[in-house]
Amino acid sequence: MTRVAAIDCGTNSIRLLVADANPATGELVDLDRRMTIVRLGQGVDRTGRLAPEALDRTFAACHEYAAVIKEHGAERLRFVATSASRDAENRDEFVRGVLDILGVEPEVITGDQEAEFSFTGATRELSGRDDLAKPYLVVDIGGGSTEFVVGDDHVRAARSVDIGCVRMTERHLVHAGVVSDPPAPAEIDAIRADIEAALDLVAGTVPLGEARTLVGLAGSVTTVAAIALDLPAYDSAAIHHSRIPREKVREITERLLRSTHAERAAIPSMHPGRVDVIAAGALVLLAIMERIGAEEVVVSEHDILDGIAWSVA
């Protein structure tokens, strides 16, 4: 076993996994898995830059994670940064800060690399199951972008498009710094139009129609699953590999789009950092399911973070 640490820094959250990995057996044993909402992508779609306060929040989380990594004695660390830091003019400032705190330079990966990691993390443990038909379509709904990957045991085609939950919220639901509460029908239609245009782009390179099992990743999907399961609190074990029907996703999406900030915040399984962006994220998931005709989504708590850990091991 090799003790590894993986950090995934996205648009909305930064996550850490410390695990013991055995590439020979395919076993990945979690020692510490945690997530912090830092909203690194705050305002990036509008300004093209990482905000100073967003960098401060991210660096504070990095200090916390450095202590955890040292405590567990991880032999190797890989830090992967995704959509927000790809887009920002001042990403060098972000790179320097991470290097100073953690001793490694963040790898600002491409959307295609992001898709590869997501697919590996989500499907490595599904390969022995005969109740889930291949090929898989793995969909990772992040804050800034969404990755689509079709594959069997290996990736066949992948595409990343800019329809993450934070980006859709900031582009269509924020006016003069205030989030619509709840969104107006015209705003929902505008988000829908963006999503459908992005799905048209994806369909040009990824054979969406060939997928037999839809696997959904990341916070928007897992939060919808937690609501569907009516959990009294967020429970990763209960959510992992749950199967949520499309009609239940539709019901939850419509509920979230009708609700106020206070009503969404009162949902027991809702992370405070997702309250303002969950409606847009749920709408992305529903639109994907409708486009490909998926009757259900298989929800995975294992995703790009696990894929990064395997790449280190």
N, C-alpha and C positions, 0 to 999 in steps of 0.2 A: 504494500500500500504506500502511496505517495501522498503526503499532506500538502494540499494546495489551497490557494485563496484566489477567488475571482471577484472582481468588482465590475458591475454594469452600471454605468452612469448615463441615464437617459434624459429626456426632456423634462419629465415630471419627478422622477425618483432616482435615488442612488441606492444600489443593493449590494450586499456582501454575502458571499458563500465561502465558508471554510469547510473543507471536506477531505476525507480520506478516499483516494481513488485507486482502483485496481483495474487497469486497462485490460488485463488478461481475462478477467471474469465479467467485466462490465458493471462492477459494483461501485457505487458512489455513496458513501456514508456521510450524511450531514453532521457537522460538529457545531456550526453556528450559521444561521441564515437570518438576515435582517434587512429591513428596508426603511429608508427615511425619505419623506417627501421634501425635496429641496427646490422644486420648480426652477431648475437651471435654465429652462427655455423661456422664462418670463420675458415677454416682449420681443423675443428674437424675430418672430415673423414680421413684426412691424419695424423694428429698428435695425435688424441685422447684427446686433451686438449682444453679448452676455451682460446683464445688468450687474452693477457692483454688489447689490444686496443678494442677488442670486449666487454669485461667486462666493460671498461670505458664508451663506448657508451650506453650500456644497463643500467648502474647505473645512467647516466645522464638523460635518459628517465624516470627512476623510480623517480628521484627527481621531475621532471615535473609532473608526474602523482600523486605523493603524494600531491602536491599543489592543483590539480584539485579535488581530493577526499575530501580534507579538505574543500575546497570552497563549495562543494555541500552538505557536511554533511552526507555522506554515513554512514549507521549504521553498515554495515558488508562489509568485503573485503575478496575475495579469489583470490590468485595468483597461477596460474597453469603454470608449465613449461613443455615443451614437448621435442621433439626429441633431440636437441643439448645437453641439460643439462642431458638427460638420458645417453648419450654416453660418456660424458667427465670425465676424471680421476680427474680433479680439481673442480668438481661440488660443493664441500663444500665451496670453496671460493665464488662462485656465491650465494649460500644459505645465507652465512653470510652477504654479501653485501646487498641483498634484505631485510633481516630482520632488518638491521641497518636503512635502509631508510624508509621502509614502515611499519615496526612493525609486519609484518606477515612473516612466513616462506613459501617460495615457495614450492608447492607440485609438486614433480617430478613424474608425473603420467605415467602409462603404456600406451602402444598403445591402448589397449582395453578400458581403461578409456577415453582416448582421443576420441575414436570412439563413445562412449556413449554420451559424451557431444556434439559432432558434430551433431549426429543424432537428439538429442532433440532440439538443437538450430535451425536446418534447417527445421524440419518437424512439429514442434508444431503448426505453423500457417497454414500449408497446409492441415491439417486433415479434414477441412470442404469443401474442393474443390472436385467437382465431375468430373472435367476435367483432373485430374491427377490420373492415376490408381495406385493402390498399388499391390504389395509391392514396396517401394522405394529402390533405391540403392543410398546412399549418399556417395559421394567421396570428400574427403578433401585433396587437393593437397598442401601440405605444403612445407617448405624449405628442411627439412631433410627426412621426411617420407610422405607417403600417406595412409590415412585411408579409408577402404571400409566397409560400414555398410549396411546390408539388413534388412528391417523391415517394419511392418505395422504401428501400433500405438506404438509398442515397438520394441526394437532391437531383431532380431532373430539370427544374426550371424555377426561377425566383425573380421577384420584382419588389422594390420598395417604392411606396408612393406617399406623398405628404398629406395624409388624412388622419393624423393622430388626434387624440381627444383634446389636448391642450391647444393645438394649432386650430382645430375647428371651432373651439370655444372662443379663442381670442379673435379669430378672423370674423366670426359672425354674431357672437353673443355679447361682446364687450363694447360698450359705448361710453366714452368719457371716463374710462376706468371702472365702470360699473357693469356687472354681469346681469343680463336680462333675467328676470325672476318672476314668473317663468318665461321661457322663450316665446316670442310671437310666432304665429303660423308662417309668416314670410321668412323669418329667420331660420326656422326648421327647414323650410323648402330650400333655402340657400345652402344649408349644410348638406342636404340630400343631393342637390345638384353637384356639389363638389365631390361627394362620395361616388356618385354614379359616373362622373367624368373620369375619376381615378380608376374605377373598376374597368372602364373601357380601355384605359391604358394597360392595366394588368392583363386583361384578356388577350391583348395583342402578343404577349410573350409567355404567359403562363396558361397551360391548358386547364382552366378552372373546371370545365365540364367533365374532365376525366376523373376528378376526385371522388372517392367513395366514402371517405371519413373526414369530417371537418374537425380539426383540433385547434382550440382557441387558447391563446396565451395572454398573459399580462393583466394588469390591475383592472382595466375596464371589464374584461371577460370574467375574471374571478369574482369581482364584486357583483356582477349580474347573477352569477351562479350562487353566491352567498344569499342574495335576496330571494332567488328562486327556491332555495332550500329552506328559507325562513329561519336562518340561523340566529340564535340569540347573541352571538358575537362572531367575529371573523374566525374561521376554523380551517386552516390549510388542509388538514387531513380529511375533513369532510368534503371539501371542495375538489380536491385532487381526483381526477378521473370521473367526476360526476358528469352526467349526460343530461343536458338541458334542452327540451323541445323548442322548436322555433316559435310556436304559439306562446310559450311562456316568456321567451325573450321579447316577443312583440308586446305582450301585456306589461312587462316591466319597463320597457323602453317608453311606451306611451305614458305610463305612470310617472316616470322620471321627468319627461318633457312637460308634464302638466304641473309638477310640484314646485314648491318654492324652496329656497335655500334651507329654511328652517325644517321643512318637511323631509328633505333629503338627508340633512344632518341628523335627524332623529332616527334614521334607519340603523338598527343595532350593529350591523356588520359594516357600516360605511366608515372608511378612513376619512378623517377631517380634510386631508389634502386632496380628496377626490370629489368632494361635495359639488364643486362648481364645474367639474369637467366630465362627470360620469354620464350625464344625459347624452352628450355628444359621442362619447365612447360607446355607449349602448346602441346608439343609432348606427354607428359604423358596423357593429356586429350584426345587427338586424338586416341592414342593407346587403351585407355579404351573404348571409343565409338565404335571403330572398333571391339574390342574383344566381346562386348556384343550385338553388332548390334543396338545400340541406334541411332535413327533417329535425336534426339535433346538432348540438355542438358538444364535443368531448372536451372538457375543461382540464387543462394541465397547469399545475403549479410549478412544473419543471420546464424551463424555457431557455432563453439565451444565457442566463447565468450558469446553468448546468452545462451548456455547450462550451462556454468559456472555460469552465473548470476541466472538462474533458480535454480541451486543447492544450491546457497547461500540463495535464498528467501524461 
